[in-house]
Amino acid sequence: MANKMVGYTLLAIGLVITFWTLYQSYTIFTDKASAPMIFKTQVVEQKSKVNNQLDLKQQIEQRISELLPLDILPKMLNLLAWLMLAIILILGGGQIAALGIKMIK
């Protein structure tokens, strides 16, 4: 009888871990919540010269920043880190639930 109680408890814990992770992933990937900030950007401001004309390097940097935002790389890395953590949590929750099912039988 005690094995069945522990089995049901483990099954419930495994399902809670799995569904909580799936819900968190849904909210992160639909942009209702932000991914955990593991990678951060540091904004560096450069003082421009008094010249009215921009040199070639500044023009290229300006065009690139218009096409590709500077914070896109840390966002992608944070999403990738969350994806790896979510996979680990889902697999762990599945193993805990499977252990609970074995104890119930």
C-alpha positions in Angstrom: 0.0 0.0 0.0 2.8 2.4 0.8 4.5 1.7 -2.6 1.3 2.7 -4.4 1.1 5.9 -2.4 4.7 6.8 -3.3 4.0 5.7 -6.9 1.0 8.0 -7.2 3.0 10.9 -5.6 5.9 10.4 -8.0 3.5 10.2 -11.0 1.9 13.4 -9.9 5.2 15.2 -9.4 6.5 14.0 -12.8 3.3 15.2 -14.5 3.4 18.6 -12.8 7.1 19.1 -13.8 6.3 18.2 -17.4 3.2 20.3 -17.8 4.7 23.3 -15.9 7.7 23.2 -18.3 5.4 23.0 -21.3 3.3 25.9 -20.1 6.4 28.1 -19.4 7.7 27.2 -22.9 4.4 28.3 -24.4 4.5 31.6 -22.6 8.1 32.3 -23.5 7.7 31.4 -27.2 4.5 33.4 -27.6 6.3 36.4 -26.0 4.0 36.6 -23.0 7.0 36.1 -20.7 10.7 36.6 -21.3 13.3 33.8 -21.3 15.7 33.7 -18.3 18.4 36.3 -18.9 21.6 34.2 -19.1 23.2 36.2 -21.8 23.2 40.0 -21.7 24.3 42.7 -24.0 26.5 45.6 -23.1 25.7 48.9 -25.0 28.9 50.8 -26.0 28.4 54.3 -27.1 31.1 55.9 -29.3 31.5 59.6 -29.5 31.2 60.7 -33.1 33.5 63.2 -34.7 32.4 66.7 -35.4 32.4 66.1 -39.1 29.1 66.3 -40.8 29.9 63.4 -43.1 29.9 59.8 -41.7 32.8 57.8 -42.7 32.4 54.5 -44.4 32.7 52.4 -41.3 29.9 54.3 -39.5 27.7 54.1 -42.5 28.1 50.3 -42.7 27.4 49.9 -38.9 24.3 52.1 -39.2 23.0 50.0 -42.1 23.7 46.7 -40.3 22.0 48.0 -37.1 18.9 48.9 -39.2 18.7 45.5 -40.7 19.7 43.4 -37.7 19.0 44.6 -34.2 21.9 44.4 -31.8 20.0 42.5 -29.1 19.0 39.6 -31.5 22.0 37.4 -30.6 21.5 37.4 -26.8 17.8 36.8 -27.3 18.5 33.8 -29.5 21.1 32.4 -27.0 18.6 32.9 -24.1 15.9 31.0 -26.1 18.4 28.2 -26.9 19.4 28.0 -23.2 15.7 27.8 -22.2 15.1 25.1 -24.8 17.9 22.9 -23.5 16.7 23.4 -19.9 13.1 22.6 -20.9 14.2 19.4 -22.7 16.0 18.3 -19.5 13.0 19.1 -17.3 10.6 17.3 -19.6 12.8 14.2 -19.8 13.3 14.3 -16.0 9.6 14.6 -15.4 8.9 11.7 -17.7 11.4 9.6 -15.9 9.9 10.5 -12.5 6.4 9.7 -13.8 7.6 6.4 -15.3 9.2 5.4 -11.9 5.9 6.2 -10.2 4.0 4.0 -12.7 6.4 1.1 -12.0 5.8 1.5 -8.3 2.0 1.5 -8.8 2.2 -1.9 -10.6 
